[in-house]
């Protein structure tokens, strides 16, 4: 199993996924370890005294209580009290993979070398991650400023072995001391010292971890959306001209260029999207009794590269924002060497999660748009005024006795509409907290959570389009089967018909939609497409 070295500067989204989902182990670089130890030695020699200047969270209270002094004699109690009081999350537990992502990001933040905590604390968190002790962390309770205080406090309550805290170990939920003992980590209470607790809980690590996992999945979804759009284009015998590279080159938008190229590669060799194929009159083509050149298709097909491409560009921007925060020090205060070789504590606001809030809100809007245009394509496949001869509702014969796919198409419409209500940017909804000491917050955790909800809904919308495009091609095989599908779309059609039990007459819809959904949620659509044409953009 791979080992990832954290250095506070080079952590990638793919590495977070490897730790969170594939069980990759984590170490910290020797340079990062040395800097953490060096800074802490200076702190203990020069700052752990009763006459040290007032420094936030080090020898003062936190939040609105920043003006209340904390004596060195009381500091260990103070650290423990912060953990217990801040373990205030509510709601269902975060998934174990998200907890692992959160822990990875938190450790990497310490590797930047400006947090001032003890190396023993970092090593304790490393042990928990590598040995599979996953704290139970409620999903709600953070507003994304002053960091993810409540979620990270729940993580720390397990780290210190608090008897009422809980963790998952080998998939079983148990008390923190039991989980630590089973993992071979000293189960006795782990005592935090000055600055340890604040460094642990005052950061954006849950949001950054969630964002990394969601972005990784969203990028796969974007490629699958291109692939299924290409299959839908085959289903209506669409025009290829709209995907000509020359059109997109002069627009100069990278995402658009890449989306169009994906479709061209997937339909390469297609005869179904040819004028000869379009000249074949299908029985249900009520609008075109005499063949005329199509000229151009409706926007949901013709403008697919422009729409998909714009959404892809937003994901690229979100990736940049999130990757920066994966490698950021986001606690407060931070400690820096000055020109005289001494340490300075600087209070700031790196814990404010505005960058990730924007990234996830942008991602949400982009995903909603992919769902919107997918819903329009699948709607067109069922509508005889738009589908160039496909049966109404894609019903089998006799039509009327067989109803077809109108209700499953409506289900996709319902989900697309649901997504629209989730598109409101959370970052625009700040609420003052903690006696207005924190008078502007990012709401990034909700940005992350609703982006994940939208992505989950996207699997359903794209899943319905997958089913309907496959059904449309299936129903016209008698007249159009002699017109070959493209290199990638033919592979997709075969893979889908291998698992979807399509028959002429109506049948139990769940038997068809479940395998279609599974092909999307498992990303098998992408595996099949790329197996046929190579890696998609």
N, C-alpha and C positions, 0 to 999 in steps of 0.2 A: 504494500500500500504506500502511496506517495507521501512524502513529507514536505510541507511548505514552510519556508523560512520567512518569517515576518521581520521587516526592517523599518516599518513606519513610512515607507516611501513607494513600494512597488506592488502592493496587494491589488489583485485584479478581481473583477466580478466572477470570472471563471474559477479562480482559486477559492473564493468564498463558497461557490457552488460545490466545489470538490470537498471542502471540509464539511459543509452542511449536509450534503446528500450522499457523498461517497465515502465518508469516514476518513478522509485524509488527515494525517497527523500534522501537528503544528509545533514549530520551534521558533525561538527568537534569535536574531543574528547576534554574533559575539559583540559587534560594535554597539548594538542597541543595549545589550546586557551591561556592557562596561559603562555606558553613559548613565543608565538608570542607577547603577551602584555608586558611581562617582558623585552624582548630584545628591543622592540620599545621604552619603557620608558627610558631605558639606552641611546639609540641613541638620543632621543630628549633632554635629559638632558646634554649629553656630546659631541654630534657631530653636533648639529644644530647651529654651531657658525662659524663666518667668519674665525677664526684662526684654524679650524679643518684641519688635514693633508689632502693632496690631496687623494681622494678616488674615484676610477672609477665609473662614473655614479651617484655618490652621490653629489659631488661638482665639477665634471669635465664633459666635453663632452664625447660622446661615440664613439666607433669605431675609425676611423682614427683621430677623433677630441678629443681624450682622453687628449691631452696636453693643452686644452683650459679650463681655470677655469670658474666655474659657481658660482655666488654669491648666498647667501641664499635668498636675496631679489628677485632674478630672478628664484628661483627654481620651483615655481608652473608653471610659464610660460614655463620653460624648460621641465617639465613633460608633459605638454599639447603638446608642439611642437614635442616631441618624438612620441607621439601617432599619431599626424596628418601626420608627415613625413613618419612614418613607415607603415601607412595604405596604402600600395602599392601593394597589391595583385592583380592578374589578373586571368581571366578565370571564369568559372561557379562557383556558390556557392557550398561549401561543404554541404553534406546532414545534416539535422538537428540532426540526431542521432550521426554523427561524431562530430558536434559542442558540443553536450552534453557530449560526451566522452572526448573531449578536455578540457572542463571546469572542469569536474570531476578530471581529472589528474592534472590540474593546481592547484586546491584547495588542493589536497592531497600533492602536492610538498611543499606548504606553511606549511603544518602540520609537516614537518620534523623540522621546527623551526629555519632555518638558513638563511631566505630570508630578514629579517629586515624590512618588510613592516608593515603598520598599520592594526590592526584587523578590522577596518571599511572597508578596501578594501576587505578583505576576506569575510566579511559578505555581502557586496554588490554583490560579485560574487555568493555567496551561494543563495542569494535571486533571482538573475536572473535565476540560474539553477532550483531552486525548483519551481519557478512560471512560468517557460516556456518561458522566453525571450531568444531567440536563435539568436545571431548575424549572420548577413550575412557575411560569410567569403569566399573570393575567394580561389579556390583550388590551384592555382599556385602562386609562388613567394618566396617560402622558399627553401634554399639549405641545410637545416639541420645542420647548424652550426651557432653559436650565437643564437641557438634556432630557433623556428618557428616565427621569428620576425614579418613578415608581417601578417600572419594569426592571431597571438595573438594581434597585434595592432588593427586589425579590431574588435576583441572581446572587447578590452578596449575602443575603440571609442564609442561603445554602452554603456558601463558601465558609462562613463562620460556624457552621454546624448548629445553627439555631434549631432547637428541638421541635418547634412548631412549623418550621419551613418544610417544603416538600420538593422532591425532585423525581425525575424518571431515571431509572437505571435498567438497562436491558428491556425497555418497554414497560416496566412496572413502576407505578407511582408509589412512593414510600416517603418516610421522613428523611430529612436531610442527613442526620447522623447515620441512619441505616444505609442510605445511598453511598455516602462517603466511605463507610466501612467496607461495604461490598466491593467498592472500586479500589480498595487498598490505599485509601487516603486517610490520614489520621482523623478519626471521627470526633476527637475532643474539640472544644470550642477554639476557633482560630481568632486570636486577638488582633484587632486593627489598631494602628497607632496614628499619630497626627498626620493628616492629609490623605491617608490611605482610602478612607471611605469616600471622600469627596472626589478623588480621582476615579474611583470605581463607578460612581453613580451619575456623575455630572458630565454626560456625553450623549451623542446622537446614535449610539451603536445599534439599538433595536431598529430604528428607522433606516439606518444605512444598510443593515443586514437584510431587512425586508425588501428594501428597494433593489438591492443587488439580485436577489432571487427572482423578484417579479420582472425586472428588466431582462434577465436571462431568458425567462419563459416567454416574455412578450416578443423578443426578437425572433424566436422560433415561430411564434404565432404569425408574425408578419410574413415570413417565408411561406408558411402553409396557406395563408390568405392568397398570396400570389398563385400558388399551385392550384387551389380550388377555383379561383377566378379563371384560370386557363381552362380548367375542365368545364366550367359553365360556358365559356366562349365556344368551346367545341360543341356543347349541347345546343346552342342556338345557331351554329354554323356561322359564327361571327366573322367580321372583316379583320384581316391581319394588318391592314395598312396603318391602323392607329398605333401599332406597336413598332413601326419602322424606326430604326435607330436615328435616322436623319431628323425626324420630328423632335425627338427628345434631346438630341445634341444641341439644337438651337435654343432650347429652353434653358439649358445649362444648370438644371437642378439635379444634383447627384442622386438623390433617392428616386426620383422619377426615371432617370436613365437606368438605374439598376433594376427597378421594378419591371420596366418594359423589356429589358434584356432577359429577365427571368421568364417572362411569358413567351418570348420568342424561342428560348431554348426548350421550354416545355412542349410547345406546339410544333417544334421543328419536324418537318416531314408530314404535317397534317394535310390530308386531302379533304377532311370533313369541313374545314374552314376555307374551302375553295369555291369559286364561282360555279363550277360543275356540280358540286354538292348542293349549293343554294338553289340551283335550277330544278332540283328534284322537288316536285310538288307533293307536300304531305296532305293527307286527307282532311286534317283539321285546320288547314290554313285558310281561314275565312276572309282574310283581307287581301290576299294576293292570288287570285285565280289564274293570273297570267304572270309569268316570271319577268321581273325587271331587276336590274342591278341594284343591290342593296345600298350602295354608296357609303353609308355609315350607320353605326349602331347607336343605341341610346347611351347616355352618359355613364351609366353604371358599368358598362363594358368598355366603351371607347375612352373614357377618362380615368379608367382604373390606374394607369401608371401615375397620372398627376395626383390622384388622391392617395393611393398607397404610398407613392414616393414622398409626398409631403409628410405623411405620418412616420415614415421611416426616418426622415430627417429629424423629426422631433425626438425619436428614440436615440439617435446619435447624440443630440444635445443633452438629453437626460443622462446618457451613459457617461458623458464627460463630467457632469456635475456630481454624479454619484461616485465615480471613481476617485475624484478629488477628496470627497469626504471619507471614503474608505481609508485614506492615508492621512487623515487629519488628526491633530490634537484638539479635542473639543471640550475638555474640562476647564475648570476655572477655580483658583488662579493658576497661571502657568509660571514656570520657573526658567529663567534664562541667565546665562553667564554674561556679566557686563565687562567693560573694557579693563577693569581692575582685577578681573579673575574671580570676582565674588558673584553670588547668586542674587538675582532680583525676582521677587514675586510680583507679577503683573496681573491685575484683575481686568478681565475683558468679557466678551460675549460669544466666544466660538461655539458654545453649546446651543446657540440659537439655530434651529434646524431649517431656516428659510431655504437654503439651496435644495435640500431634499424635498421639501414641500413643493417647491416649484417643479422640480424634476418629475415628481409623481403626479402632480396635477396635469402637467404637459403630457405625460404618458397616458393618463386617463382620457384626455381629450382625443389623443391620437387613436387609441383603441376604440373609443366610441365611434369615431369616423369610419374605421375599418368595418365595424359592425353595421353601421348605417348603410354603407355601400354594398356590403354583402347581402343585407336584407333586401335591398332593391333588386339585386340580381336574382335572388331566389324567388322574389315576388314575380319578376318577369318570366321566369321559367314556367310558372303556373298560369299565366295570363295569356289567352289566345290573341289578344290585341298586340302583344309584345314578343311572343315567342316563335313566330314564323312557322306555325303549323304543329307545334307540340300539342298534345291533347289538353283540354281544359283541366286544371288541377293535376295534370300528369296522370289522369285516371286511366285505368285499364278498360278494355271493352267487355261488355257494352257499357258505354259511358252513361251515367245516370244511375244505373244499377250499381256501378262502382263509383264511389265518390272521389277517391284519389287523395291528394296530399295538401289540400287547402288548409286543414287545421294544423298540421305540423308547421306549415309556412307561417300561419298566424302565431304559433308559439314563438317562432323566431322574432316576429314583429313585437310581441310582448316583451321579450328579453331585450331587444334593441331599444325599446322605449324606456325600460327600466334603467338601462345604461345611461340614457340621456339625463335622467334625474341625478345620476351619480357624477355627472361631469362638472358640476359646480365646483370651482376651485376652493379647496379647504383653506388655502393660504390667504384667501380674502376674508376669512372669518375669524379674526383675532378676538379673544376675550381676555380681559385683565384678570390675573390671578394673584393670590398671596398678598392681599392687602395692597394691591397695585404696585408692589415691588417689581413684579413681572407684568408690566402693563401692556406688553405687546408680545404675542406668542405666535408660533408658526402653524400650529395644528398639523404638523407633518405626519404624526402617527395616523390620523384619519386619512390624509392624502395617500399614505401607503396602503392602508386597509381597503379603501374603496377602489384603488387601482387594482388590487388583487381581486376584488369582487367583480369588477368590470372584465378582467382577464378571464375569470371563471365563466362569466356569461358569454364571452367571446367563443369559448369552446363549443357552446351550444349553438350559437348563430352560425359559425363556420361549419359545425357538424350538420346542421340542417341543409345548408347550401351543398355540402358534400353529398348528402343523400339525394337531393333533388337533381343535381347535375348528373349523378350516376343513373338515376331513374330515367331522366330524359333521354340519355344515350341508349339505355336499355330498351325503351319503348320504340325507338326508331331503327333498331338494328335490321328489321326486315327490309326497309327501303334504303337505308343509308349505311348498312354494314359494310358495303364494298368500298366505302370511303374511309381510309385509314385515319386513326387518331395520330396525334403527334408522338414523338419519342417519349416524352415524359408523361403526357396525358394518357397514352395507351397503357403504360405501366400502372398509373394510378387507377384507371378504370378496371384493369384486371384484378389488382389487389382489393379494390372495394367490392367488386362483384363476387370475389372469393369469400367474403365474410358477411355481406348483406344479402339476406334471402329474398331477392326480388322475384315476384311473380306477376302475371298480368293483372289478376283480380285483386281487390282489396284484401289485406291481411293485417294481422295485429301490428299496429304501428311501432310498438315498443320493440318488437323483434328486429325491426329494421333500423330504428334510430339509435339503439344502444351500441351496436357495432360501429355505426358511423361516428358516434361521439367518441368511442374508444380509439378509433383511428386518429382522431384529432388530439384528444387529451394525452395519449401516449406519444404523440409526435411521430407516429408511424407514417402519416402522410408525408412528412418531410423526409423520413428515411427512404421511402419508396421513390419519391421524386428525385432526390439527390443520387440515389442508386442508379437511376436511369440517365440523368443528364449531368451529374457532378454537383459540387457544392453550389447552392444558390447564393446570390448576393445578399 
